[in-house]
Every structure is written in structure tokens, then in C-alpha cells.
Amino acid sequence: MSDNKWSQPDAPPPPLFTGKKERDYVKQVNDELIEQVIGQTIIYYPISIEHTHFNSTYGEAVKKTFLSPVKVNAFVIWESEDVTTTNLGIDRIERIKILFHKRRITEDQNLFVREGDFVKFSDRYYEILTLMEPRWLFGQGENSFEIAAQCVRAREGLFDAN
């Protein structure tokens, strides 16, 4: 009867389909899809943290200083345009969502998406309001592969790309 006894292995088996090779393969496929099939090109204007003077009380900056713009391939989704009428006239608020491929922009372009930065899509400028990382690779939170940026169209005079 001792030959039917179950024995425990010395080391656990490697994780199924979640190694570095698989993550690199997913990155390669996403890069190709975003850049050659479904993605759109945006111009990203990152804020220079070193050269912008922030208010010590509120942490806001009245006048922001920007680094050189960066061309980025991403997936852009038009979300809504809210129109309201006030005593001062009509107000339109246009919203888009930009889906960035996290590893592509952080590892290959050395770019870190932040709230308050501006982007140009088509002929319009948008400010990034909120960020999320909604997609996890293989259900693992430490392997998120998407950054979703909720953006609102910048009012004229708020941002000058020159």
C-alpha cells in the first residue's frame, strides 16, 4: 500500500500563462494593434514639475510650464457633449476618454500620464481630469496594462500650445 501514497513536489509549479514571455507577447500584440490598426495619434503635453510654481497652500499652479510635446498612439473614445444654457449664454462641455497602453508609454517613451496634463486630439485640446487603470493582465493587479484618462475639452485661453 505504500506505493499508492501521494507525495508533495519540492517546488510549486510555475504560474500558468502569466510569465514574462506571456506579458511581453501581450505588449507586442497591443503595440501593433494600437499603432497600426485601431489607434489614433494624440499630442501629449506633460507638465514640468520642476519649472512650474505651485501654490504652497492649495498645490495648484496658476501658470503651468510644459515639457516638449510627445506624439503618442492611443485609443480615443468620444464620450459626450453636455450643453447647458445660462444667463450668460450656451456652455458646451465635451468629454473624451483616452486609453493609453501603459507599458508602451512608460517603458518605450518614458512618459507618465498625470492629471492636469493636456493632450491635443484632432484640432482640439483636452485636459486630463481623472486617471484609472481598469484592465489587469491575467487578473493580476500588479500587471495592469491600460491607463484610462477622462478628459474634458480645454476652454479657449486656458491652454496655449505655443
Buried (B, 14 or more C-beta within 10 A) or exposed (E): EEEEEEEEEEEEEEEEEBEEEBBEEBBEEBBEBBBEEEBBEBBBBBBEEEEBEEEEEEEEBEEBEBBEBBEBBBBBEEEEEEEEEEEEEEEEEBBBBBBBBBBBBBEEBEBEBEEEBBBBBEEEBBBBEEBEEEEEBBEEEEBBBBBBBBBBBBEEEEBEEE
